[in-house]
């Protein structure tokens, strides 16, 4: 692609974004692909593969990520462009890693973190959350098959060109859509307890459709020229992912995550007297006797030196 925009290398957000671009290119994932627009590196286009062992498996789902001007100190927003039966299209998704919950965001997280979380979140129970859809598995499977046929249409020609390129590459490594639908482990694994509200574990909501406006950074060099290798330690420090990836539900109180398990008192245990082996006791007695003998010899020597030995031998 011809470079049509220039960026300031000293801008912390630009530097971080270019490092993430380099990391994405040097360590590609088989489950997703994401690249920024060359006109505006604060806007990314991505595609994810439907999670395995779900009705989304084999599907290719495109989306858009918008990074704030002070990234990575504030979280991005992202939305889906491909119909999936799980999310409304062209509406910002509310997760705890998105700009709906900046209090949960960590600067060490990255675009890669957001995409990994999104893939894991797709098979979960929507729980009637705003902006989510609860299509039947058969309908979602039909949409997964349809998603492979052609990428969605969205935005400017540059955006569409990038979407088409990503779709072609994802299609080359996407597994075929399974013939049989999976049997309900997803629903069982995502149901809440009887005393817990049916809520989205990521805090899902939706916003108004996004028209794809640009967030332009300061300029001073092309995207292709700026993706020169940085030190590996710097990239690792700036794009480190949380150890897992576990995203808590900001809408549920902490106590609601615990099970009410009755506490069973433990039976008191009788202390057991520990006896020394017989040979240990003999050694102790022998050592004690030897000590007494040595002390007696020392006392006798002392008395003899001081002329008092006669008292000991009965001569006086």
HELIX and SHEET records of a PDB file:
HELIX    1   1 UNK A   12  UNK A   26  1                                  15    
HELIX    2   2 UNK A   99  UNK A  104  5                                   6    
HELIX    3   3 UNK A  111  UNK A  122  1                                  12    
HELIX    4   4 UNK A  137  UNK A  147  1                                  11    
HELIX    5   5 UNK A  157  UNK A  173  1                                  17    
HELIX    6   6 UNK A  185  UNK A  190  1                                   6    
HELIX    7   7 UNK A  223  UNK A  226  1                                   4    
HELIX    8   8 UNK A  232  UNK A  238  1                                   7    
HELIX    9   9 UNK A  254  UNK A  257  5                                   4    
HELIX   10  10 UNK A  278  UNK A  305  1                                  28    
HELIX   11  11 UNK A  309  UNK A  313  1                                   5    
SHEET    1   A 4 UNK A  32  UNK A  36  0                                        
SHEET    2   A 4 UNK A  43  UNK A  49 -1                                        
SHEET    3   A 4 UNK A  60  UNK A  66 -1                                        
SHEET    4   A 4 UNK A  77  UNK A  80 -1                                        
SHEET    1   B 2 UNK A  91  UNK A  93  0                                        
SHEET    2   B 2 UNK A 206  UNK A 209 -1                                        
END                                                                             
